[in-house]
Structures are given as structure tokens and as C-alpha cells.
Amino acid sequence: MDRTRFRRPSAYLLLAAAVALGCTLVAAVEAGEDGGLVLLRRLDGHLLPLAWLALAALTGAILLGPPKSRLRVPLAGLVLVFGVPAMLLAGFLSAAADRPEPRVDAEAAAPGRADRRLVVVTGPGYPDPVRCVYVHDGGRLLERSWLARCFDGDAQESGLAEAVWAAGDRLRMTTAGGQVHEVAVGPGGRPERPAGAR
């Protein structure tokens, strides 16, 4: 059985997998920004394993490249010499900066809209935890998350007491001290945050 005929398709398949994993990594990092896809944000804790898989796929694609090429092994070695230490450093930095996962405290669908909801999340902060209100807009696969406002979690006066929909396109957030913040939500789900709001 001639195995060499499977080398080129296997190399292309591994190269395609490496490119797809790399694009997924970039998209997942970009999704951390305001308005990012919720589906990609869920990959946040799995970025390092995806990067290792991308590195392995790229190395395999190079090694299975043209059989008569003398550059295969040196090129694969070069990728590993730079890639493995970079992955180990990223793993060390990731472990050092490991923080508890944000906790979802409340969710509420917008009145008259099944594709829009508010989500209250408590995340770690220094010195106090932070409670943030997000607007999620869109269907499950294309759902985007927009930050409306953040509050000091343990503050007696300025901590968030309640977040509700005042209408399908308006949020009302009330602090423990009774201060009310109303935020309009645009057609695409993006809240109109006032200047200086956290």
C-alpha cells in the first residue's frame, strides 16, 4: 500500500485545521471586546488548549509536506523551537493571572422581544467585586453582548440593587442608595452609555 499518496491530502487537512484553529483563537480574543459574540466568549477558558492544537496541526502539516523537500524538518523544528516556549510562557502567565469566573446573578428577557435580554454578572474586582449589567442581543449563534454599566459590588450607596427593563429598548438600574440610571438600547442592542460611566 502506497502511503505517500495520502501525505498531501493529510498535510492540506492539517494545514486547514491549523488555520481554522488560529482564526478561532483570534476571533475568541476579539470577542472579549464590547459587542463580541457570546458563543466565542465561552471559549475564553479554552484558548491555551486550542493554541496547542493549532501548533500540533501546523507542525504535522509541515512534516507531511512535499516528501522530497529538505526544508520540512528544519521548518518544523523552527516552528517548535519558537512555538513550544511561547505556549509554555502563555500557560504560566495564564495560571498566574487566573481569576475566578464571573457569576451570572440574574437574567431577564426584554418585554415583547425574545432575542434581547439583560444579564447581571458579578466579577472579581480589586478591592471589591464588580457587578455589571449587559445587554445580550440576537439569536443563540449570533448573540452579542454589550456592557451597559458596572457598579461597585459591596458599596453601600453605589452598589447595584436592581436592574430591570423599563421598556423593550430601555434599562433601569437602581443603586442601593436609590439613585436611578436609565439607559436607552439601540436597535442593534448596543446601550447608549453616558460619558464617564463604568
Secondary structure, 3 states (H helix, E strand, C coil): CCCHHHHHHHHHHHHHHHHHHHHHHHHHHHCCCCCEEHHHHCCHHHHHHHHHHHHHHHHHHHHCCCCCCCCHHHHHHHHHHHHHHHHHHHHHHHHHCCCCCCEEEEEEECCCCCCEEEEEEEECCCCCCEEEEEEEECCCCCCEEEEEEEEECCCCCCCEEEEEEEECCEEEEEECCCCEEEEEECCCCCECCCCCCC
